[in-house]
Amino acid sequence: MSQKLKGWKELPCRGLILEPGNSVDYETGSWRALRPIIDLEKCSNCMLCWLFCPDGSILVKEAKVIGIDLKYCKGCGICAMECPRQIITMVEETQIRREE
């Protein structure tokens, strides 16, 4: 008995984001393997990390970087790559958890 394959138009919609702006409903930081650590004392507040962060995880207050929202940071390392002063380091999440 052969089963007829469905065309792409007949497949049910799954995995689609139908409501824009719903990312705040989902904490995605648990995916992270590497955690960015910022040396705030050496930060010049150039905001390049904030500008390039695809998750909007760089926390800013009064035009100064104040930290990283680890609930949403996925550890991609773009902030560290874009930092001209190289003050953002990526540390293995397992190392951080051992120290806590």
mmCIF file as gemmi writes it, N, C-alpha and C atoms, coordinates in Angstrom:
data_model
loop_
_atom_site.group_PDB
_atom_site.id
_atom_site.type_symbol
_atom_site.label_atom_id
_atom_site.label_alt_id
_atom_site.label_comp_id
_atom_site.label_asym_id
_atom_site.label_entity_id
_atom_site.label_seq_id
_atom_site.pdbx_PDB_ins_code
_atom_site.Cartn_x
_atom_site.Cartn_y
_atom_site.Cartn_z
_atom_site.occupancy
_atom_site.B_iso_or_equiv
_atom_site.pdbx_formal_charge
_atom_site.auth_seq_id
_atom_site.auth_asym_id
_atom_site.pdbx_PDB_model_num
ATOM 1 N N . MET Axp A 1 ? 0.846 -1.177 0 1 0 ? 1 A 1
ATOM 2 C CA . MET Axp A 1 ? 0 0 0 1 0 ? 1 A 1
ATOM 3 C C . MET Axp A 1 ? 0.895 1.245 0 1 0 ? 1 A 1
ATOM 4 N N . SER Axp A 2 ? 0.849 2.032 -1.028 1 0 ? 2 A 1
ATOM 5 C CA . SER Axp A 2 ? 1.684 3.232 -1.107 1 0 ? 2 A 1
ATOM 6 C C . SER Axp A 2 ? 0.907 4.44 -0.59 1 0 ? 2 A 1
ATOM 7 N N . GLN Axp A 3 ? 1.654 5.314 0.06 1 0 ? 3 A 1
ATOM 8 C CA . GLN Axp A 3 ? 1.047 6.518 0.616 1 0 ? 3 A 1
ATOM 9 C C . GLN Axp A 3 ? 1.471 7.7 -0.25 1 0 ? 3 A 1
ATOM 10 N N . LYS Axp A 4 ? 0.521 8.523 -0.633 1 0 ? 4 A 1
ATOM 11 C CA . LYS Axp A 4 ? 0.811 9.68 -1.466 1 0 ? 4 A 1
ATOM 12 C C . LYS Axp A 4 ? 1.503 10.751 -0.625 1 0 ? 4 A 1
ATOM 13 N N . LEU Axp A 5 ? 2.658 11.245 -1.104 1 0 ? 5 A 1
ATOM 14 C CA . LEU Axp A 5 ? 3.376 12.304 -0.409 1 0 ? 5 A 1
ATOM 15 C C . LEU Axp A 5 ? 2.652 13.631 -0.601 1 0 ? 5 A 1
ATOM 16 N N . LYS Axp A 6 ? 2.615 14.421 0.454 1 0 ? 6 A 1
ATOM 17 C CA . LYS Axp A 6 ? 1.972 15.733 0.39 1 0 ? 6 A 1
ATOM 18 C C . LYS Axp A 6 ? 2.921 16.754 -0.211 1 0 ? 6 A 1
ATOM 19 N N . GLY Axp A 7 ? 2.374 17.701 -0.926 1 0 ? 7 A 1
ATOM 20 C CA . GLY Axp A 7 ? 3.15 18.83 -1.424 1 0 ? 7 A 1
ATOM 21 C C . GLY Axp A 7 ? 3.366 19.832 -0.303 1 0 ? 7 A 1
ATOM 22 N N . TRP Axp A 8 ? 4.255 20.786 -0.502 1 0 ? 8 A 1
ATOM 23 C CA . TRP Axp A 8 ? 4.584 21.736 0.56 1 0 ? 8 A 1
ATOM 24 C C . TRP Axp A 8 ? 3.391 22.591 0.968 1 0 ? 8 A 1
ATOM 25 N N . LYS Axp A 9 ? 2.467 22.828 0.046 1 0 ? 9 A 1
ATOM 26 C CA . LYS Axp A 9 ? 1.29 23.644 0.367 1 0 ? 9 A 1
ATOM 27 C C . LYS Axp A 9 ? 0.307 22.895 1.264 1 0 ? 9 A 1
ATOM 28 N N . GLU Axp A 10 ? 0.413 21.599 1.301 1 0 ? 10 A 1
ATOM 29 C CA . GLU Axp A 10 ? -0.499 20.788 2.108 1 0 ? 10 A 1
ATOM 30 C C . GLU Axp A 10 ? 0.048 20.491 3.508 1 0 ? 10 A 1
ATOM 31 N N . LEU Axp A 11 ? 1.297 20.836 3.757 1 0 ? 11 A 1
ATOM 32 C CA . LEU Axp A 11 ? 1.888 20.583 5.071 1 0 ? 11 A 1
ATOM 33 C C . LEU Axp A 11 ? 1.344 21.568 6.094 1 0 ? 11 A 1
ATOM 34 N N . PRO Axp A 12 ? 1.116 21.112 7.326 1 0 ? 12 A 1
ATOM 35 C CA . PRO Axp A 12 ? 0.634 22.034 8.362 1 0 ? 12 A 1
ATOM 36 C C . PRO Axp A 12 ? 1.735 23.019 8.752 1 0 ? 12 A 1
ATOM 37 N N . CYS Axp A 13 ? 1.323 24.214 9.156 1 0 ? 13 A 1
ATOM 38 C CA . CYS Axp A 13 ? 2.278 25.235 9.602 1 0 ? 13 A 1
ATOM 39 C C . CYS Axp A 13 ? 2.739 24.883 11.006 1 0 ? 13 A 1
ATOM 40 N N . ARG Axp A 14 ? 4.05 24.764 11.176 1 0 ? 14 A 1
ATOM 41 C CA . ARG Axp A 14 ? 4.62 24.475 12.488 1 0 ? 14 A 1
ATOM 42 C C . ARG Axp A 14 ? 5.909 25.261 12.642 1 0 ? 14 A 1
ATOM 43 N N . GLY Axp A 15 ? 6.196 25.638 13.853 1 0 ? 15 A 1
ATOM 44 C CA . GLY Axp A 15 ? 7.445 26.317 14.134 1 0 ? 15 A 1
ATOM 45 C C . GLY Axp A 15 ? 7.497 27.743 13.602 1 0 ? 15 A 1
ATOM 46 N N . LEU Axp A 16 ? 6.368 28.309 13.298 1 0 ? 16 A 1
ATOM 47 C CA . LEU Axp A 16 ? 6.327 29.668 12.793 1 0 ? 16 A 1
ATOM 48 C C . LEU Axp A 16 ? 6.007 30.635 13.927 1 0 ? 16 A 1
ATOM 49 N N . ILE Axp A 17 ? 6.598 31.777 13.876 1 0 ? 17 A 1
ATOM 50 C CA . ILE Axp A 17 ? 6.286 32.828 14.842 1 0 ? 17 A 1
ATOM 51 C C . ILE Axp A 17 ? 5.234 33.711 14.195 1 0 ? 17 A 1
ATOM 52 N N . LEU Axp A 18 ? 4.026 33.578 14.674 1 0 ? 18 A 1
ATOM 53 C CA . LEU Axp A 18 ? 2.911 34.296 14.071 1 0 ? 18 A 1
ATOM 54 C C . LEU Axp A 18 ? 2.661 35.648 14.723 1 0 ? 18 A 1
ATOM 55 N N . GLU Axp A 19 ? 3.213 35.849 15.931 1 0 ? 19 A 1
ATOM 56 C CA . GLU Axp A 19 ? 3.065 37.121 16.633 1 0 ? 19 A 1
ATOM 57 C C . GLU Axp A 19 ? 4.415 37.801 16.74 1 0 ? 19 A 1
ATOM 58 N N . PRO Axp A 20 ? 4.612 38.93 16.075 1 0 ? 20 A 1
ATOM 59 C CA . PRO Axp A 20 ? 5.894 39.615 16.217 1 0 ? 20 A 1
ATOM 60 C C . PRO Axp A 20 ? 6.065 40.174 17.627 1 0 ? 20 A 1
ATOM 61 N N . GLY Axp A 21 ? 7.31 40.245 18.081 1 0 ? 21 A 1
ATOM 62 C CA . GLY Axp A 21 ? 7.605 40.832 19.384 1 0 ? 21 A 1
ATOM 63 C C . GLY Axp A 21 ? 7.363 39.914 20.557 1 0 ? 21 A 1
ATOM 64 N N . ASN Axp A 22 ? 7.283 38.601 20.325 1 0 ? 22 A 1
ATOM 65 C CA . ASN Axp A 22 ? 7.003 37.689 21.434 1 0 ? 22 A 1
ATOM 66 C C . ASN Axp A 22 ? 8.261 37.09 22.049 1 0 ? 22 A 1
ATOM 67 N N . SER Axp A 23 ? 9.437 37.512 21.628 1 0 ? 23 A 1
ATOM 68 C CA . SER Axp A 23 ? 10.662 36.908 22.149 1 0 ? 23 A 1
ATOM 69 C C . SER Axp A 23 ? 10.865 37.16 23.635 1 0 ? 23 A 1
ATOM 70 N N . VAL Axp A 24 ? 10.29 38.227 24.167 1 0 ? 24 A 1
ATOM 71 C CA . VAL Axp A 24 ? 10.421 38.495 25.599 1 0 ? 24 A 1
ATOM 72 C C . VAL Axp A 24 ? 9.691 37.452 26.439 1 0 ? 24 A 1
ATOM 73 N N . ASP Axp A 25 ? 8.824 36.672 25.815 1 0 ? 25 A 1
ATOM 74 C CA . ASP Axp A 25 ? 8.095 35.633 26.533 1 0 ? 25 A 1
ATOM 75 C C . ASP Axp A 25 ? 8.928 34.374 26.733 1 0 ? 25 A 1
ATOM 76 N N . TYR Axp A 26 ? 10.08 34.282 26.082 1 0 ? 26 A 1
ATOM 77 C CA . TYR Axp A 26 ? 10.877 33.057 26.108 1 0 ? 26 A 1
ATOM 78 C C . TYR Axp A 26 ? 12.305 33.349 26.544 1 0 ? 26 A 1
ATOM 79 N N . GLU Axp A 27 ? 12.69 32.81 27.696 1 0 ? 27 A 1
ATOM 80 C CA . GLU Axp A 27 ? 14.064 32.963 28.166 1 0 ? 27 A 1
ATOM 81 C C . GLU Axp A 27 ? 14.926 31.95 27.41 1 0 ? 27 A 1
ATOM 82 N N . THR Axp A 28 ? 15.871 32.455 26.646 1 0 ? 28 A 1
ATOM 83 C CA . THR Axp A 28 ? 16.685 31.598 25.78 1 0 ? 28 A 1
ATOM 84 C C . THR Axp A 28 ? 18.131 31.487 26.249 1 0 ? 28 A 1
ATOM 85 N N . GLY Axp A 29 ? 18.461 32.078 27.385 1 0 ? 29 A 1
ATOM 86 C CA . GLY Axp A 29 ? 19.828 32.053 27.879 1 0 ? 29 A 1
ATOM 87 C C . GLY Axp A 29 ? 20.328 30.672 28.271 1 0 ? 29 A 1
ATOM 88 N N . SER Axp A 30 ? 19.423 29.733 28.489 1 0 ? 30 A 1
ATOM 89 C CA . SER Axp A 30 ? 19.852 28.387 28.874 1 0 ? 30 A 1
ATOM 90 C C . SER Axp A 30 ? 20.512 27.634 27.714 1 0 ? 30 A 1
ATOM 91 N N . TRP Axp A 31 ? 20.425 28.154 26.504 1 0 ? 31 A 1
ATOM 92 C CA . TRP Axp A 31 ? 21.07 27.529 25.341 1 0 ? 31 A 1
ATOM 93 C C . TRP Axp A 31 ? 22.574 27.777 25.344 1 0 ? 31 A 1
ATOM 94 N N . ARG Axp A 32 ? 22.995 28.758 26.085 1 0 ? 32 A 1
ATOM 95 C CA . ARG Axp A 32 ? 24.348 29.285 26.021 1 0 ? 32 A 1
ATOM 96 C C . ARG Axp A 32 ? 25.391 28.265 26.487 1 0 ? 32 A 1
ATOM 97 N N . ALA Axp A 33 ? 26.476 28.136 25.71 1 0 ? 33 A 1
ATOM 98 C CA . ALA Axp A 33 ? 27.637 27.331 26.113 1 0 ? 33 A 1
ATOM 99 C C . ALA Axp A 33 ? 28.76 28.252 26.595 1 0 ? 33 A 1
ATOM 100 N N . LEU Axp A 34 ? 28.785 29.482 26.068 1 0 ? 34 A 1
ATOM 101 C CA . LEU Axp A 34 ? 29.789 30.47 26.459 1 0 ? 34 A 1
ATOM 102 C C . LEU Axp A 34 ? 29.09 31.698 27.014 1 0 ? 34 A 1
ATOM 103 N N . ARG Axp A 35 ? 29.651 32.255 28.091 1 0 ? 35 A 1
ATOM 104 C CA . ARG Axp A 35 ? 29.064 33.436 28.721 1 0 ? 35 A 1
ATOM 105 C C . ARG Axp A 35 ? 30.001 34.631 28.525 1 0 ? 35 A 1
ATOM 106 N N . PRO Axp A 36 ? 29.469 35.756 28.034 1 0 ? 36 A 1
ATOM 107 C CA . PRO Axp A 36 ? 30.309 36.949 27.911 1 0 ? 36 A 1
ATOM 108 C C . PRO Axp A 36 ? 30.504 37.616 29.271 1 0 ? 36 A 1
ATOM 109 N N . ILE Axp A 37 ? 31.742 37.988 29.539 1 0 ? 37 A 1
ATOM 110 C CA . ILE Axp A 37 ? 32.084 38.709 30.765 1 0 ? 37 A 1
ATOM 111 C C . ILE Axp A 37 ? 32.686 40.046 30.338 1 0 ? 37 A 1
ATOM 112 N N . ILE Axp A 38 ? 32.107 41.149 30.815 1 0 ? 38 A 1
ATOM 113 C CA . ILE Axp A 38 ? 32.572 42.49 30.451 1 0 ? 38 A 1
ATOM 114 C C . ILE Axp A 38 ? 33.357 43.09 31.617 1 0 ? 38 A 1
ATOM 115 N N . ASP Axp A 39 ? 34.524 43.624 31.322 1 0 ? 39 A 1
ATOM 116 C CA . ASP Axp A 39 ? 35.287 44.386 32.317 1 0 ? 39 A 1
ATOM 117 C C . ASP Axp A 39 ? 34.774 45.821 32.236 1 0 ? 39 A 1
ATOM 118 N N . LEU Axp A 40 ? 33.776 46.137 33.051 1 0 ? 40 A 1
ATOM 119 C CA . LEU Axp A 40 ? 33.112 47.435 32.978 1 0 ? 40 A 1
ATOM 120 C C . LEU Axp A 40 ? 34.034 48.596 33.328 1 0 ? 40 A 1
ATOM 121 N N . GLU Axp A 41 ? 35.074 48.35 34.099 1 0 ? 41 A 1
ATOM 122 C CA . GLU Axp A 41 ? 36.01 49.421 34.452 1 0 ? 41 A 1
ATOM 123 C C . GLU Axp A 41 ? 36.818 49.896 33.244 1 0 ? 41 A 1
ATOM 124 N N . LYS Axp A 42 ? 37.021 49.012 32.277 1 0 ? 42 A 1
ATOM 125 C CA . LYS Axp A 42 ? 37.789 49.368 31.076 1 0 ? 42 A 1
ATOM 126 C C . LYS Axp A 42 ? 36.897 49.749 29.895 1 0 ? 42 A 1
ATOM 127 N N . CYS Axp A 43 ? 35.584 49.622 30.064 1 0 ? 43 A 1
ATOM 128 C CA . CYS Axp A 43 ? 34.639 49.891 28.975 1 0 ? 43 A 1
ATOM 129 C C . CYS Axp A 43 ? 34.599 51.388 28.644 1 0 ? 43 A 1
ATOM 130 N N . SER Axp A 44 ? 34.695 51.716 27.366 1 0 ? 44 A 1
ATOM 131 C CA . SER Axp A 44 ? 34.629 53.118 26.93 1 0 ? 44 A 1
ATOM 132 C C . SER Axp A 44 ? 33.207 53.519 26.527 1 0 ? 44 A 1
ATOM 133 N N . ASN Axp A 45 ? 32.266 52.572 26.635 1 0 ? 45 A 1
ATOM 134 C CA . ASN Axp A 45 ? 30.86 52.808 26.276 1 0 ? 45 A 1
ATOM 135 C C . ASN Axp A 45 ? 30.696 53.241 24.824 1 0 ? 45 A 1
ATOM 136 N N . CYS Axp A 46 ? 31.428 52.598 23.952 1 0 ? 46 A 1
ATOM 137 C CA . CYS Axp A 46 ? 31.303 52.884 22.515 1 0 ? 46 A 1
ATOM 138 C C . CYS Axp A 46 ? 29.992 52.331 21.954 1 0 ? 46 A 1
ATOM 139 N N . MET Axp A 47 ? 29.37 51.407 22.671 1 0 ? 47 A 1
ATOM 140 C CA . MET Axp A 47 ? 28.071 50.81 22.34 1 0 ? 47 A 1
ATOM 141 C C . MET Axp A 47 ? 28.102 49.855 21.145 1 0 ? 47 A 1
ATOM 142 N N . LEU Axp A 48 ? 29.275 49.471 20.673 1 0 ? 48 A 1
ATOM 143 C CA . LEU Axp A 48 ? 29.325 48.522 19.564 1 0 ? 48 A 1
ATOM 144 C C . LEU Axp A 48 ? 28.766 47.165 19.969 1 0 ? 48 A 1
ATOM 145 N N . CYS Axp A 49 ? 29.017 46.744 21.201 1 0 ? 49 A 1
ATOM 146 C CA . CYS Axp A 49 ? 28.459 45.472 21.669 1 0 ? 49 A 1
ATOM 147 C C . CYS Axp A 49 ? 26.931 45.537 21.642 1 0 ? 49 A 1
ATOM 148 N N . TRP Axp A 50 ? 26.386 46.639 22.118 1 0 ? 50 A 1
ATOM 149 C CA . TRP Axp A 50 ? 24.935 46.841 22.131 1 0 ? 50 A 1
ATOM 150 C C . TRP Axp A 50 ? 24.371 46.866 20.711 1 0 ? 50 A 1
ATOM 151 N N . LEU Axp A 51 ? 25.071 47.552 19.821 1 0 ? 51 A 1
ATOM 152 C CA . LEU Axp A 51 ? 24.619 47.69 18.44 1 0 ? 51 A 1
ATOM 153 C C . LEU Axp A 51 ? 24.567 46.35 17.714 1 0 ? 51 A 1
ATOM 154 N N . PHE Axp A 52 ? 25.575 45.507 17.926 1 0 ? 52 A 1
ATOM 155 C CA . PHE Axp A 52 ? 25.672 44.259 17.183 1 0 ? 52 A 1
ATOM 156 C C . PHE Axp A 52 ? 25.002 43.064 17.851 1 0 ? 52 A 1
ATOM 157 N N . CYS Axp A 53 ? 24.622 43.163 19.114 1 0 ? 53 A 1
ATOM 158 C CA . CYS Axp A 53 ? 24.013 42.027 19.805 1 0 ? 53 A 1
ATOM 159 C C . CYS Axp A 53 ? 22.681 41.661 19.153 1 0 ? 53 A 1
ATOM 160 N N . PRO Axp A 54 ? 22.575 40.455 18.585 1 0 ? 54 A 1
ATOM 161 C CA . PRO Axp A 54 ? 21.33 40.079 17.897 1 0 ? 54 A 1
ATOM 162 C C . PRO Axp A 54 ? 20.16 39.826 18.843 1 0 ? 54 A 1
ATOM 163 N N . ASP Axp A 55 ? 20.442 39.68 20.128 1 0 ? 55 A 1
ATOM 164 C CA . ASP Axp A 55 ? 19.382 39.382 21.094 1 0 ? 55 A 1
ATOM 165 C C . ASP Axp A 55 ? 19.005 40.557 21.969 1 0 ? 55 A 1
ATOM 166 N N . GLY Axp A 56 ? 19.678 41.697 21.795 1 0 ? 56 A 1
ATOM 167 C CA . GLY Axp A 56 ? 19.392 42.852 22.637 1 0 ? 56 A 1
ATOM 168 C C . GLY Axp A 56 ? 19.715 42.584 24.091 1 0 ? 56 A 1
ATOM 169 N N . SER Axp A 57 ? 20.76 41.81 24.339 1 0 ? 57 A 1
ATOM 170 C CA . SER Axp A 57 ? 21.099 41.391 25.696 1 0 ? 57 A 1
ATOM 171 C C . SER Axp A 57 ? 22.047 42.334 26.429 1 0 ? 57 A 1
ATOM 172 N N . ILE Axp A 58 ? 22.589 43.323 25.747 1 0 ? 58 A 1
ATOM 173 C CA . ILE Axp A 58 ? 23.49 44.265 26.398 1 0 ? 58 A 1
ATOM 174 C C . ILE Axp A 58 ? 22.646 45.29 27.143 1 0 ? 58 A 1
ATOM 175 N N . LEU Axp A 59 ? 22.857 45.384 28.447 1 0 ? 59 A 1
ATOM 176 C CA . LEU Axp A 59 ? 22.082 46.307 29.281 1 0 ? 59 A 1
ATOM 177 C C . LEU Axp A 59 ? 22.764 47.668 29.315 1 0 ? 59 A 1
ATOM 178 N N . VAL Axp A 60 ? 21.984 48.71 29.05 1 0 ? 60 A 1
ATOM 179 C CA . VAL Axp A 60 ? 22.499 50.08 28.992 1 0 ? 60 A 1
ATOM 180 C C . VAL Axp A 60 ? 21.626 50.967 29.86 1 0 ? 60 A 1
ATOM 181 N N . LYS Axp A 61 ? 22.282 51.842 30.611 1 0 ? 61 A 1
ATOM 182 C CA . LYS Axp A 61 ? 21.55 52.828 31.414 1 0 ? 61 A 1
ATOM 183 C C . LYS Axp A 61 ? 22.299 54.148 31.307 1 0 ? 61 A 1
ATOM 184 N N . GLU Axp A 62 ? 21.574 55.193 30.932 1 0 ? 62 A 1
ATOM 185 C CA . GLU Axp A 62 ? 22.145 56.537 30.783 1 0 ? 62 A 1
ATOM 186 C C . GLU Axp A 62 ? 23.394 56.515 29.896 1 0 ? 62 A 1
ATOM 187 N N . ALA Axp A 63 ? 23.278 55.864 28.749 1 0 ? 63 A 1
ATOM 188 C CA . ALA Axp A 63 ? 24.328 55.79 27.727 1 0 ? 63 A 1
ATOM 189 C C . ALA Axp A 63 ? 25.592 55.073 28.201 1 0 ? 63 A 1
ATOM 190 N N . LYS Axp A 64 ? 25.446 54.17 29.187 1 0 ? 64 A 1
ATOM 191 C CA . LYS Axp A 64 ? 26.583 53.385 29.666 1 0 ? 64 A 1
ATOM 192 C C . LYS Axp A 64 ? 26.195 51.915 29.732 1 0 ? 64 A 1
ATOM 193 N N . VAL Axp A 65 ? 27.105 51.058 29.296 1 0 ? 65 A 1
ATOM 194 C CA . VAL Axp A 65 ? 26.888 49.618 29.396 1 0 ? 65 A 1
ATOM 195 C C . VAL Axp A 65 ? 26.977 49.238 30.867 1 0 ? 65 A 1
ATOM 196 N N . ILE Axp A 66 ? 25.95 48.549 31.355 1 0 ? 66 A 1
ATOM 197 C CA . ILE Axp A 66 ? 25.947 48.171 32.768 1 0 ? 66 A 1
ATOM 198 C C . ILE Axp A 66 ? 25.972 46.659 32.972 1 0 ? 66 A 1
ATOM 199 N N . GLY Axp A 67 ? 25.886 45.886 31.906 1 0 ? 67 A 1
ATOM 200 C CA . GLY Axp A 67 ? 25.937 44.431 32.049 1 0 ? 67 A 1
ATOM 201 C C . GLY Axp A 67 ? 25.283 43.714 30.887 1 0 ? 67 A 1
ATOM 202 N N . ILE Axp A 68 ? 24.982 42.449 31.117 1 0 ? 68 A 1
ATOM 203 C CA . ILE Axp A 68 ? 24.384 41.588 30.094 1 0 ? 68 A 1
ATOM 204 C C . ILE Axp A 68 ? 23.18 40.885 30.699 1 0 ? 68 A 1
ATOM 205 N N . ASP Axp A 69 ? 22.087 40.867 29.955 1 0 ? 69 A 1
ATOM 206 C CA . ASP Axp A 69 ? 20.885 40.165 30.388 1 0 ? 69 A 1
ATOM 207 C C . ASP Axp A 69 ? 21.063 38.686 30.033 1 0 ? 69 A 1
ATOM 208 N N . LEU Axp A 70 ? 21.463 37.894 31.016 1 0 ? 70 A 1
ATOM 209 C CA . LEU Axp A 70 ? 21.775 36.489 30.772 1 0 ? 70 A 1
ATOM 210 C C . LEU Axp A 70 ? 20.539 35.631 30.544 1 0 ? 70 A 1
ATOM 211 N N . LYS Axp A 71 ? 19.346 36.174 30.77 1 0 ? 71 A 1
ATOM 212 C CA . LYS Axp A 71 ? 18.125 35.426 30.461 1 0 ? 71 A 1
ATOM 213 C C . LYS Axp A 71 ? 17.976 35.22 28.956 1 0 ? 71 A 1
ATOM 214 N N . TYR Axp A 72 ? 18.521 36.157 28.172 1 0 ? 72 A 1
ATOM 215 C CA . TYR Axp A 72 ? 18.33 36.12 26.72 1 0 ? 72 A 1
ATOM 216 C C . TYR Axp A 72 ? 19.618 35.929 25.924 1 0 ? 72 A 1
ATOM 217 N N . CYS Axp A 73 ? 20.771 36.157 26.532 1 0 ? 73 A 1
ATOM 218 C CA . CYS Axp A 73 ? 22.054 36.001 25.83 1 0 ? 73 A 1
ATOM 219 C C . CYS Axp A 73 ? 22.265 34.538 25.473 1 0 ? 73 A 1
ATOM 220 N N . LYS Axp A 74 ? 22.538 34.271 24.206 1 0 ? 74 A 1
ATOM 221 C CA . LYS Axp A 74 ? 22.765 32.904 23.742 1 0 ? 74 A 1
ATOM 222 C C . LYS Axp A 74 ? 24.243 32.568 23.635 1 0 ? 74 A 1
ATOM 223 N N . GLY Axp A 75 ? 25.12 33.521 23.976 1 0 ? 75 A 1
ATOM 224 C CA . GLY Axp A 75 ? 26.554 33.245 23.982 1 0 ? 75 A 1
ATOM 225 C C . GLY Axp A 75 ? 27.184 33.16 22.606 1 0 ? 75 A 1
ATOM 226 N N . CYS Axp A 76 ? 26.667 33.906 21.658 1 0 ? 76 A 1
ATOM 227 C CA . CYS Axp A 76 ? 27.182 33.843 20.283 1 0 ? 76 A 1
ATOM 228 C C . CYS Axp A 76 ? 28.579 34.452 20.159 1 0 ? 76 A 1
ATOM 229 N N . GLY Axp A 77 ? 28.928 35.387 21.034 1 0 ? 77 A 1
ATOM 230 C CA . GLY Axp A 77 ? 30.256 35.988 21.02 1 0 ? 77 A 1
ATOM 231 C C . GLY Axp A 77 ? 30.426 37.168 20.082 1 0 ? 77 A 1
ATOM 232 N N . ILE Axp A 78 ? 29.356 37.606 19.457 1 0 ? 78 A 1
ATOM 233 C CA . ILE Axp A 78 ? 29.455 38.761 18.555 1 0 ? 78 A 1
ATOM 234 C C . ILE Axp A 78 ? 29.902 39.99 19.318 1 0 ? 78 A 1
ATOM 235 N N . CYS Axp A 79 ? 29.405 40.177 20.534 1 0 ? 79 A 1
ATOM 236 C CA . CYS Axp A 79 ? 29.801 41.34 21.335 1 0 ? 79 A 1
ATOM 237 C C . CYS Axp A 79 ? 31.311 41.341 21.575 1 0 ? 79 A 1
ATOM 238 N N . ALA Axp A 80 ? 31.865 40.194 21.887 1 0 ? 80 A 1
ATOM 239 C CA . ALA Axp A 80 ? 33.308 40.087 22.134 1 0 ? 80 A 1
ATOM 240 C C . ALA Axp A 80 ? 34.111 40.344 20.863 1 0 ? 80 A 1
ATOM 241 N N . MET Axp A 81 ? 33.6 39.873 19.734 1 0 ? 81 A 1
ATOM 242 C CA . MET Axp A 81 ? 34.305 40.077 18.464 1 0 ? 81 A 1
ATOM 243 C C . MET Axp A 81 ? 34.286 41.537 18.038 1 0 ? 81 A 1
ATOM 244 N N . GLU Axp A 82 ? 33.214 42.252 18.355 1 0 ? 82 A 1
ATOM 245 C CA . GLU Axp A 82 ? 33.073 43.639 17.918 1 0 ? 82 A 1
ATOM 246 C C . GLU Axp A 82 ? 33.69 44.652 18.875 1 0 ? 82 A 1
ATOM 247 N N . CYS Axp A 83 ? 34.014 44.245 20.082 1 0 ? 83 A 1
ATOM 248 C CA . CYS Axp A 83 ? 34.555 45.171 21.078 1 0 ? 83 A 1
ATOM 249 C C . CYS Axp A 83 ? 35.956 45.63 20.67 1 0 ? 83 A 1
ATOM 250 N N . PRO Axp A 84 ? 36.13 46.931 20.384 1 0 ? 84 A 1
ATOM 251 C CA . PRO Axp A 84 ? 37.442 47.413 19.935 1 0 ? 84 A 1
ATOM 252 C C . PRO Axp A 84 ? 38.51 47.353 21.026 1 0 ? 84 A 1
ATOM 253 N N . ARG Axp A 85 ? 38.107 47.368 22.279 1 0 ? 85 A 1
ATOM 254 C CA . ARG Axp A 85 ? 39.069 47.305 23.396 1 0 ? 85 A 1
ATOM 255 C C . ARG Axp A 85 ? 39.323 45.872 23.859 1 0 ? 85 A 1
ATOM 256 N N . GLN Axp A 86 ? 38.565 44.932 23.304 1 0 ? 86 A 1
ATOM 257 C CA . GLN Axp A 86 ? 38.676 43.51 23.649 1 0 ? 86 A 1
ATOM 258 C C . GLN Axp A 86 ? 38.547 43.277 25.157 1 0 ? 86 A 1
ATOM 259 N N . ILE Axp A 87 ? 37.538 43.903 25.733 1 0 ? 87 A 1
ATOM 260 C CA . ILE Axp A 87 ? 37.309 43.755 27.175 1 0 ? 87 A 1
ATOM 261 C C . ILE Axp A 87 ? 36.178 42.782 27.479 1 0 ? 87 A 1
ATOM 262 N N . ILE Axp A 88 ? 35.613 42.19 26.433 1 0 ? 88 A 1
ATOM 263 C CA . ILE Axp A 88 ? 34.574 41.177 26.635 1 0 ? 88 A 1
ATOM 264 C C . ILE Axp A 88 ? 35.208 39.827 26.33 1 0 ? 88 A 1
ATOM 265 N N . THR Axp A 89 ? 35.201 38.962 27.305 1 0 ? 89 A 1
ATOM 266 C CA . THR Axp A 89 ? 35.749 37.621 27.11 1 0 ? 89 A 1
ATOM 267 C C . THR Axp A 89 ? 34.626 36.598 27.19 1 0 ? 89 A 1
ATOM 268 N N . MET Axp A 90 ? 34.775 35.544 26.44 1 0 ? 90 A 1
ATOM 269 C CA . MET Axp A 90 ? 33.795 34.466 26.435 1 0 ? 90 A 1
ATOM 270 C C . MET Axp A 90 ? 34.345 33.33 27.297 1 0 ? 90 A 1
ATOM 271 N N . VAL Axp A 91 ? 33.586 32.971 28.329 1 0 ? 91 A 1
ATOM 272 C CA . VAL Axp A 91 ? 34.008 31.951 29.287 1 0 ? 91 A 1
ATOM 273 C C . VAL Axp A 91 ? 33.024 30.794 29.215 1 0 ? 91 A 1
ATOM 274 N N . GLU Axp A 92 ? 33.542 29.571 29.277 1 0 ? 92 A 1
ATOM 275 C CA . GLU Axp A 92 ? 32.665 28.398 29.236 1 0 ? 92 A 1
ATOM 276 C C . GLU Axp A 92 ? 31.691 28.428 30.4 1 0 ? 92 A 1
ATOM 277 N N . GLU Axp A 93 ? 30.454 28.188 30.095 1 0 ? 93 A 1
ATOM 278 C CA . GLU Axp A 93 ? 29.381 28.213 31.1 1 0 ? 93 A 1
ATOM 279 C C . GLU Axp A 93 ? 29.657 27.179 32.197 1 0 ? 93 A 1
ATOM 280 N N . THR Axp A 94 ? 30.212 26.029 31.858 1 0 ? 94 A 1
ATOM 281 C CA . THR Axp A 94 ? 30.504 25.001 32.863 1 0 ? 94 A 1
ATOM 282 C C . THR Axp A 94 ? 31.542 25.504 33.864 1 0 ? 94 A 1
ATOM 283 N N . GLN Axp A 95 ? 32.491 26.293 33.419 1 0 ? 95 A 1
ATOM 284 C CA . GLN Axp A 95 ? 33.507 26.848 34.316 1 0 ? 95 A 1
ATOM 285 C C . GLN Axp A 95 ? 32.866 27.826 35.301 1 0 ? 95 A 1
ATOM 286 N N . ILE Axp A 96 ? 31.975 28.66 34.807 1 0 ? 96 A 1
ATOM 287 C CA . ILE Axp A 96 ? 31.281 29.645 35.656 1 0 ? 96 A 1
ATOM 288 C C . ILE Axp A 96 ? 30.446 28.925 36.707 1 0 ? 96 A 1
ATOM 289 N N . ARG Axp A 97 ? 29.731 27.899 36.298 1 0 ? 97 A 1
ATOM 290 C CA . ARG Axp A 97 ? 28.846 27.187 37.224 1 0 ? 97 A 1
ATOM 291 C C . ARG Axp A 97 ? 29.64 26.469 38.31 1 0 ? 97 A 1
ATOM 292 N N . ARG Axp A 98 ? 30.847 26.001 37.986 1 0 ? 98 A 1
ATOM 293 C CA . ARG Axp A 98 ? 31.69 25.35 38.991 1 0 ? 98 A 1
ATOM 294 C C . ARG Axp A 98 ? 32.138 26.35 40.047 1 0 ? 98 A 1
ATOM 295 N N . GLU Axp A 99 ? 32.358 27.602 39.613 1 0 ? 99 A 1
ATOM 296 C CA . GLU Axp A 99 ? 32.844 28.631 40.525 1 0 ? 99 A 1
ATOM 297 C C . GLU Axp A 99 ? 31.739 29.199 41.407 1 0 ? 99 A 1
ATOM 298 N N . GLU Axp A 100 ? 30.485 29.075 40.985 1 0 ? 100 A 1
ATOM 299 C CA . GLU Axp A 100 ? 29.363 29.657 41.75 1 0 ? 100 A 1
ATOM 300 C C . GLU Axp A 100 ? 29.005 28.837 42.958 1 0 ? 100 A 1
